[in-house]
Structure formats: C-alpha cells, structure tokens
Amino acid sequence: MVRRSVIPQALNGQPFETSDARAVGLSWKVLQGSRFRRVTQGVYVTATSADSPRLRVRGVMLALPADTIATGVTGLQMLGIEVGPELPMTFASTHLRQIRRRDVRVMRFKELPPHRDGIARAEHCWLVAASTLNLLDLVAAGRLAASTTPQHSGPPAFGGPDLSRSWRRARAQGGHAGPGTSRLAAGDLASPLPCSRGTADARMQPGHRRRSGPDGPRRPGLPGVQVDH
C-alpha cells in the first residue's frame, strides 16, 4: 500500500476509475476523503484538479463502454466551440446493450463515425447537434467548426450544396440529422445565413403544406441508430 499522504502521480490532474486507484494501492475508503472528488459513479479526480466541462466529460467517458466517443453539442464543446447546454452529455457507441445514466445520452451505432482522440469529427458533431440547437446557433456552430477545427472537419462543408451532401452522407452512415439540419439540407439556406423572407413567405402561401406523419411533423429517420437516455 502507498502511504496515505502520497497521491500517485498517475492519478493527478485527470479522472480515474476506482480500479486504477486500487492498482496503485488506494482503497475505496481513501477515495472518500477530502483529497479526492467524485466525478460520476466509479470515477474520481484529485480534489486539487480544476473542475471543467472537459474534465467531467472525460470522467463520464471512463464509466461508459470503451469505444464511446463524444459527439453532438458535447463533441463541439470538446473541440472548443462553446455552444448549447452542457447537459445532457451526448456520446456515440457501438455497444449492444442499452446504456442509462443521468444526464447522459448515448447514440448506439453499427459503426462509429470518424473520430479522433475520443471526439467525433466536427461535421458529425454538428449534424447531431441539429436535434438540440436552434437554427441560428446551428449556423454559428457550423461556421466555427469549419474555421477552427480543420484537423477534424476537413474542407468546410457547412453551407450550400456541400451541406446537403454532408447531411445525406451522415444519414447513410447512421448519423443523426435533426430538424435544423433537415431545413438546411432541403435548401432553405443556400449559404450559412438565416432563412430568407422569400422562403418564409412561400411557407405562408395557401398552397404550401407542411409534411407530417400520424404523430405530427415528420423528422428525418435515423437508420441504424438507437438513442439511450
């Protein structure tokens, strides 16, 4: 056992699981002391570690299946794009079983979308975020994602014809496309700007009909995706 006054360097400044603590000689009882802080069930950090959304997300990821990655608004925030709420956290996984945790939303995919360092590419995060963000926030996030994260997003594909292709590609890969993205991809925006007056006027014409299903307005389907709350 390590001395009670010593915190192993491997546990400093980053979330760790109780199994990691046991591996270096720290008991569960020691973790309940004032030198440690719980992030989520089974995950802790040292009390001196600065609290931040990034640290909390990384901590929650430790408690989820090993292949879990951040996506949606959570992924955008991890990429440095400050938009949308911190909760619920949104993740993607290929885990077969349903995952339920408070303030956590897990999308189950047949195959994970392209990702790096545990974060989905900015384009995929943005498409998933369309189910949460309003249209103006979605456009702002798209601009930031295209300009600030080229290593994740590749060539900008957040406006005009490229946007429609991105949306269709994400759906074909099992991605989540929400109402904000469907409006963009359908041609409401030819460029990343708010909806034009002409488009709004056209929707108000007597002959214009909004597509709907038996339970109300229809939203794009999510082939190959299940969402756990």
N, C-alpha and C positions, 0 to 999 in steps of 0.2 A: 504493500500500500504506500502511496505517496504521502508525505507529511500534509496535515490538514491546512497548514498555512501556505502551501505551494499550489498554484494553479498551473498545470502543464501548458507549455507554450502552444501546443497543438489546439488547445481549446479557446485560446484568446482571440477576441475580435470577430468570431464567426459562429453561426449556430452549430450545434452538435446534438447528436442523439444520446439518450441515456446509455446505449450500448457503447458509444465512444468513450463516455465517462468511465464506465466500468473497465474498459480496456486499459485505461491509464491509472486505475486504482481508486477512482472516486465512486463512492456509494450513492444510492438514491437519496439517502438521508442528508448527505453533504450537499447535494444539489438543492435541497430545500432551504439552505441557509442564505444569509444576506449577500453572499458573494456571487450568487447566480440568479438569473431571472428566466422564467419560463416563457417561451415564445408560443408554443402550442403543445398539445399533448405529446409527451415523449421527446420534446425538443427544447433545449436551453441555450442561453448565452451567458457570458460573464456579466456581472452587474455593471462593470465599467464600460461595456460595449455601448457605443452611442446608438440609441434607437433610431430607426429609419424605416420607411416603407420597403426599401430594397432588402434590408436585413430580415424583416418579417416575411417577405415573400420567399426568400431563400430558406428560411426556417420552416415554413409550411411545406415547401417542396421536399424537404427531407422526410416529412411524415407521409408523403404521397408515394405511389409506385415509382420505381427507379427511373422509368422512361419519361416521367412527367416533364413538360416544358410550359413556360408561361406564354400566354397569348392574349388576344383581345386588349382591353384597356390596361390590364396588368402588364402585358408584354410591352405596350407602348411606354408605360411609365418606367419599366426596367431599361428601356432604350433611351431614357432621358426626355421623353415627350410628356410633359405634365398636362394631362387632360383626363377628365372624367373622375369618378369616385374611386377611392382605394378599395372599397368593398362592394360586392363580393370579389375576391380574387378569382381570376379566370385562368384555367390551365387546360392543356391537351394531353391525352394519354392513350395508349393502346391497350390499357388494362381491361381484362374481360369482365371483371366484376364492377358492380355499381359502387361509387365512392361518395360517401356522405360525410361532410364536415361543415361545421358552422362557418358561414361567410366565405365558403369556397364553392366554386362552380367548375366542374371537371367535364370537358367535352371528350368523349371516347371516339377515337378514330381507328379505322382499319390500318392506316399507315400515318405516321406522324408527318406533319408538313415540314418543309425545310426549316432548319433551325441552327443556332449556334450558341454555345455557352448557356444552354438551357432556356433560350428565348427563341420563339418563332420569328421568322423573317418579318420585317416591318410591314410588308404588304399583307401578309396573313393576319397579323395582329390588327391591322387597320380594318380589314374586312370583317373580322369577328366583332370588333368594336362597334360596327354599324348597328348591331342589335341593342346597343346601350346608349350611344351618343346621339345628340340631336344633329341635324344636318350641318349647321354652322360649325359645331365642334368637330364633326367628322371631316369637313373640308380643311379646317385648320390643322388637324392632326395629320391629314394626308400630305399637306404641304411640308410640314416639319419632318415627317418620316422620309419624304423624298429628298429633302435637302440636307438632313443631318445624319442619316444612317445609311450611306451608300453601301457599306460593307454587308448590310442585311438586305437592303431593298433592291440593289442592282440599279439599272436605269429607272428613272422616275416613271411610274405607271399609275399615277393617281388622278388623272384627268383626261377628258376627251376620249377618243377611240381606244387608247390603251387601257383605260379604266374598265370599259366593257369587257375587253378580252381578259383582264385580270380577274374580274368577277366571275366570268364563265369558267376560267381555269380553276379558280379556287373551289367552285361548286363541283366541278368534275373530280377534284382531288378529295372531296368530302369536306370542304371548308364551310364555314358558317357565313351566310350573307344575310344581313338583316334588312329592315325596311329602308334605312338610309341609303345603303349601298344599292338596293334594287332601284331606287329612284334615280340614282346617278347613272347606273348601267343602262337603264331604259332610255336615257337620252335627255332627261330633264336638265342636265348640266353638260354643255359641250366643252366647258372648261371649269376648273375648280372655283366657281363663283356661285353665290346664292341663286335660287330659281328665278328666272326672268318673269317680268309682268305678263308677257305674251303667253307663257306656259300656264301661269296661274289663271289668266282669263279664259284660256281654252278649256280648262277643267271646269269652269263655271257655265259653259255653254249647255243648253238643254239636251243636246245630243250626246254629251260626254257621259260615259258610265264608268264607274269605278269597279274594277274586277273584285269579286268577293266570293267566298265559299259559304258553306252552310253555317259556319260559326263566325262570320264577319269577314273583314278584309283579308284577302289572301296574302300570305307571305311566302317568299321562296322556300322550297324544301331543303332539307339537309341530308342528302344521300350519304349513307354510311356513317352518320354521326348520331350519338346519343349524348344527352347532357344530364349530368348528375348535379343536384343542388344540395 
